Structures are given as structure tokens and as C-alpha cells.
Amino acid sequence: MKKVDLNFGVFELHPQIVIGNMNEGIHYDIFKNKALIKLIDQYYGKIKPLSYICIRDKSYSIDPMVHAHNKKFENLCSIAIVERKANTRSTVSIESKFFKPGKFCKFQSVTDAILWANHQVALRNLELASLNNLNQSAIFQTF
């Protein structure tokens, strides 16, 4: 695991999961997102399937259009939001409308988020293996 402190949050880079914890009071926008994407691309490359977990222990704002931009990345399997305080006002239901259907979920425990995120990566790896097998079959059928 590698821990990276960007000027707007701290990010843990695990084998197939990025866990982010934003700084208090920031506004997470497309520019900060591009900095995070650059870090992720440098560490994982552009094709390795991975999931993102955001731990929302601090108060900050987010531009939901970030998720519309991120849904374009095939390697980003899912986004899990961990909100431990049940009484906080959540924007997850709104944010989820901007990402891939069924791939943006809210959790109250980091453990549950990690289990779900790993499952999403495993599903994507199975999809990729299946596509690879289909492509290889098609190649052999042409001979």
C-alpha cells in the first residue's frame, strides 16, 4: 500500500482499490479530479480494473459532474462512499445518477465498502477474461 498526500486529500493506493479521505472544507471539482486521475494512471496504468472508496468523515463539497466525467473510464469499476454518521445529510443518491448504474453505492463501514469494491473489480476481471476468450475464439475460427 502506498499513501499519497495531495493538497486536497490523502489517498491510499492498494492493489485494486484507491481509498480517499478529502480535507475539511475543500470543493472537489474537475481540476482536483484530474490530479487524482493523473496519480492513479501513474500508479495503476490506464487499463487495470480498480474501485474507488471515499471516506466522508469531514465536511466538503463535490461537483457531481466529476462522476459524469469518471464514468468514461472503463477501468474504474465502482465508487463506494463511506458515511459513518447516519444523521448527516447525504448527496449520494444525487451523485449516483451521474455515474454508471449500480456501481455507485453508500456504506456505513469501510469493511463493507472494501468487500463490495473488491467484488466489483472481480466482476470486471471476469468480463475482461470472457471478452478475451471470445476474441481468441474468433481469431482461431478465421484459420
N, C-alpha and C positions, 0 to 999 in steps of 0.2 A: 504494500500500500504506500502510495506517495501522497503527501499533504502539500497543497499549494495555497498560499495566501495571495489572492488578488486584492486590489484596493476596495472591492465591494463585498467580498465574502471569502470564506475558506472552503476548499474543495478537497475531498479525499478521493483519490483515483484508485479504485480496486480493480481486480481482473476484468470484471464485466459490468461494473456499476460505478457511477460517479455520485458521491453524496455531497450535497452543497448545503452550506449554512450561511445565509446572507447577513450582512452587517445591519445593525439597527439604523432605521431611518433612510435607507437608500431607496432610490427608484430604479428598479431593474428594467432596463429598456433594451432596445435592439443593439445599441453600442456596447453595453456590458455583455450582452449575449454573444456578440461577435468575438469578444475577448475570451469568453469561456469556450466557444466553439474552436477557436484557434488552439487553446490549451488541449482540448480533447483530441483534436486532429493530430497534434504533435505527439501525444501520448499513445493513442489507440490506432491512429490511421483513420481513413475515411470509410472503411468497409466493415470493420469489426462490429458485430452487434453489441449494443450496450443499453443500459437503462439509467435513468437519472432519478435520484431521490433528493427531494428538497426538504430539509428540516426547518419548519417555520416556528421557531421559538421566539423570534424577535419580530418587531413591527417594521414593515417596509411595504412599499407599493410595487406593483408589477404591471407592465403594459401587456395585456393579454395577446396582442399581436405578435409577441415573441413566440408564442406557441404556434401560431399560424405559419410563421417562418420555419420553426423547428420541425413541423410535421413533414417537411420536404425531405428530411434526411432519412434515408432508408435504414441506416444503421442505428438510429435512435428508436428502440423498440417500445419504450414506455416512459412515462413520467409518474412518479409516486410523490404525493405531498404528505408529509407527516405533520399533523397539527394535534399536539398532545392535549391542549386546553379545549375542552368541549364547549366552553362558553364563549370562545372567540368567534367573531363574525368571519365566515369563510367566503372566499371568492372562487373556490374550486369548481363549483357547478358551472359558473360562468366561464372560467378559464378552459374547462374541459371541452367546451364547444368549439374551441379553436384548434384542438389537436386531433389526432387520429381517434376515431370512435372506439371506446372500450379500452383505450391504452393510457388513460389519464385518471388516476384514482387517488382517493384520500384515505389515509390511515391514521390511527392514533398511536401506533407503536412502530418503532424503527424495524424491529424484528419482522413484523407482518409485511412491511413495505419491502424489505430485503427479499423475503420469500417470494412475494409476488413479482418483484423485479427480476429475480433470477429465473422464475418460471417464464416470464415474457421473453427473456433472452433465449432460453431453451427452445421455446416455440419458434422463434425466428431462426435459430440454427437448424431446426428440423425442416422448416420451409426452404431454407437455402440448400440443405442436403438433398431434399426432394427435387428441387429445381435443377441441381447439378446432375442428379441421376437421370432426369428427363432429358437434359441436354446431351449427356453422354450416350443415352439410348438412341437419340435422334442422329447423332454422328455415326454410330455403328450401323444404323439402318440404311444409311446412304451408300455403304460399301457393298 
